[in-house]
Amino acid sequence: MYSSATSPTALRTGTAQRPPSSAAIRRPGPKPALPARPAGRIEAPGFLPRAGVDRLLRPRLPQGAPLAERTDTAALAAPSVRAALAHITRISPAFSARQVLREDGRHILLTGLIGRTPVVAKCLSPQAVQGEQRAVLAERFHREVAIYRAFVRHRPPVRMPKLVAADHDRCVLVMERIPGRPAAVERHPANAPTPGEVRAVLGAVRALNLWRPPTDIFEQPLDYQWEISRYHSVGQLTDRDAGDLRQLLHGLAHTAPQLCHGDALLSNIMLAPSGPVLLDWEQAGWYLPGYDLAVLWSVLSGDSAARRQISQLAQLGGTLARDAFLVNLVLVLMRELRLYDVPGAGEEQRIMIRRLYEDAALARRAVRAAVGTR
């Protein structure tokens, strides 16, 4: 029987198998390239190519990070920031910049004031506008603008930054700035949040997943059949893995989709005095039930109690909800391995990669057990 403290689902399947040893998970040689994304298809969350391993491990400052009292004039004087400020002041002339929260190859985040109201402005960086991925980045940004505008008419049951202004054509968002601290500053945090914070985060995610807005507001960002095929084609999924996942998907053909944040990492959740606040909504849409829970399960490797809670929540809807969670979990873990299992990894990253392979093996066994119960 899989231990409910660590397994993705508390299934009774006989004697548990040992996780693969470090020798079994070592994968020498270059990694095969993923198949090209078909034209018109929305890219799966998290698959935008990164500049390097250092970018993956670098902590991301969220939108509500603490703001210094003094204006950072040196950072605001950079040419890329001045160009972003020109777009921001076009839609919010009263915006007064204070500090640069983040500037990378994708986005520029600025804190500032509109009158006495603290706000955060987000826009595409000049590198993103001129780079090879500009179409994908612009598409994501347009989707996030559309989602924030939809939330003005249909308020979700979770706390999120309110929209102040937006420019769809120039890819600019101005949102309220919420005081608080991030649930984690890393994608895979070494130190998990406290049990109370985990319960609050799961409660907020669960409330969002149970919400039923009009179906035409959101898209379906993930093509499950195509994702299984792409991982199978590069060897991350075996023939049996792909067959098991497709069999579960066949049984879920008539399952109602669930509204998910799509990128419910702890670094995208702010712990404010009023409760958890969800940030970065560009991947929100309709998924198989349990996608957000699968994302949280994948990054909470050091918290067995939190994983147990997630497994229990994933099975509240019965067998179909369990199967949907397992399909999501395998695909999320394959994505994480694709992001982190790269040449030149340091010792800490290699330890994390080893854990991801162990988690992936555990998820595969749970999928096979679920197929065997059909």
PEVEN-V481473 format. One record per helix or strand of 3 or more residues. SS is the DSSP state (alpha for helix, beta for strand). FROM is the first residue (numbers start at 0). LEN is the number of residues. If there is no record, write none. Layout:
BEGIN
ss->SS from->FROM len->LEN
ss->SS from->FROM len->LEN
END
This chain:
BEGIN
ss->alpha from->21 len->4
ss->alpha from->52 len->5
ss->alpha from->72 len->4
ss->alpha from->78 len->13
ss->beta from->94 len->9
ss->beta from->106 len->8
ss->beta from->116 len->8
ss->alpha from->125 len->5
ss->alpha from->133 len->20
ss->beta from->162 len->5
ss->beta from->171 len->5
ss->alpha from->194 len->16
ss->alpha from->223 len->10
ss->alpha from->238 len->13
ss->beta from->257 len->3
ss->alpha from->265 len->3
ss->beta from->268 len->4
ss->beta from->274 len->4
ss->beta from->284 len->3
ss->alpha from->290 len->9
ss->alpha from->303 len->11
ss->alpha from->318 len->22
ss->alpha from->346 len->26
END
